[in-house]
Amino acid sequence: MKTLWTSEEAVKAVNGKISSKWDTYGVSIDSRTVKQGDLFIAIKGENFDGHEYVKQALDKGASAAMVHEIPQNVPKDKLLVVNDTMTGLEQLGIASRNRTKARIIAVTGSMGKTSTKEMLRQVISSQAKVHANEGNLNNHWGLPLTLCRMPKDTEYAVLEMGMSSKSELLALTLMGKPDIALITSIGAAHMEFFETIEDIADAKAEIFHGLSGEKTAVLNTDMTCFDRIKNTASKTADKILTFGSSKEADIQLVEYKTKSDGIHVSASVCGNQIDFSMPVTGYHWASNSLGVLAVIKALNLSIPKALETLSSIVPPKGRGNSHIVDFDNGTIQVIDDTYNANPDSMRAAIDALEQTSIKNKGRRIAVIGDMLELGSESIKMHVSIAEYVATKQIDLVFASGTNMKAMFDALPKQKRGDFAENSKELAQKVIKAVKVNDVIMVKGSRGSRMEYVVKALNR
């Protein structure tokens, strides 16, 4: 196991104090997941204080703990004392960024950033040593934690960056200093914190202010406010690569087909025709895969090897994973898209469900929960989903949540499955209604807890 941080390196990075030397092999801010040899950073928030768990972390094998308060009953020679542990986490992340020669790719977007990050991680890892966020560690503490965990000899790093308010992304990109910044999409996510879609676009475009090194921007020509974002990117980027269905796109989607085992994509990469398949469902996967290829092109890595990896890509949990489940005397197909939801991603999931093939009188069933953080227009946006479903070949819709009640009531009567106040109650209604050969897509915001439905179906 390679040393990630020596005590001397850590002390210098955070301007702290120690009373003995130690080495660490990982970094953690959660005592429940501390591993042998970790540096445990005791973050203090509004509703929690990591200092209360320092002893637990050390007992589990942490080499040391970063603190700004001295806990009782812990060995003092195991402590790295700083003025503030949150600042210390950020400083250690910045030091990690500055000591590496890795080429950094930053990814953001209202939809698809985690799946795109994961595609990039898998594609690049087949060609070089890569580091990336675990799960969705993409916010004000997740991003510096990801940087802290980056080995010195990393060749490429893929950093997902999320935001829910203005200037949040700016702080992250200045910390990560990416060579390449990719925006997948702009949509009505976090509208509770923004007045207009243009405000969201401007907040996402903050990612370009941190560009360094190669200074390349990768943009989706199909996204809302493309010209606005391109104008912002051009002020800091030395090069702009585009992808999408537009004929002007550098990486152009020529054809997209849904097949029984996934999707087939034909594209033009700077004038060169390519064809590839992916074991996933939905146009958004096809679009984002072209963004991935644009990054691979910018890095001068192998496009053929990238296509080979994409052909067996594994989606992150809860982002469109499809499972065949034994049911009665046959099977059903469950599409788990429960990680999060906004109006654009909900429509994309409905499109993917419509494109999924069915057999022997099977039905396409959407099971959806509230979309959160949509602000004053929330009810209107939920009702718009009913209007969208009405135009699609979706047989039944089951729904839960306060806002989804308005959507459910607006559905054509023949498409109404059932409604429940919460996902646990809804799960039982879905199980009673499902029949052999049905395809069931489950989606909602994290707070909707739609994973209960998936667990019930995967009994």
Buried (B, 14 or more C-beta within 10 A) or exposed (E): EEBBBEBEBBBEBBEBEBEEEBBBBBBBBBBEEBEEBBBBBBBBEEEEBBBEBBBBBBEBEBBBBBBBEEBEEBEEEBBBBBEEBBBBBBBBBBBBBEEBEBBBBBBBBBBBBBBBBBBBBBBBBEBEEBBBBEEBBBBBBBBBBBBBBBBBEBBBBBBBBBBBEBEBBBBBBEBBBBBBBBBBBBBBBBBBBBEEBEBBBBBBBBBBBBBBEBBBBBBBBBBBBBEBBBEBBEEBBEEBBBBBBBEEBBBBBEEBEBEEEBBBBBBBBEEEEBEBBBBBBBBBBBBBBBBBBBBBBBBEBBBEBBBEBBEEBEBBEBBBBBEEBEBEEEBBBBBBBBBBBBBBBBBBBBBBBBBBEBEEEBBBBBBBBBBBBBEEEBBEBBBBBBEBBBEBEBBBBBBBBEBBBBBBEBBEEEBBBBBBEBBBEBBBBBEEBBEBBBBBBBBBBBBBBBBBBBBBBEE
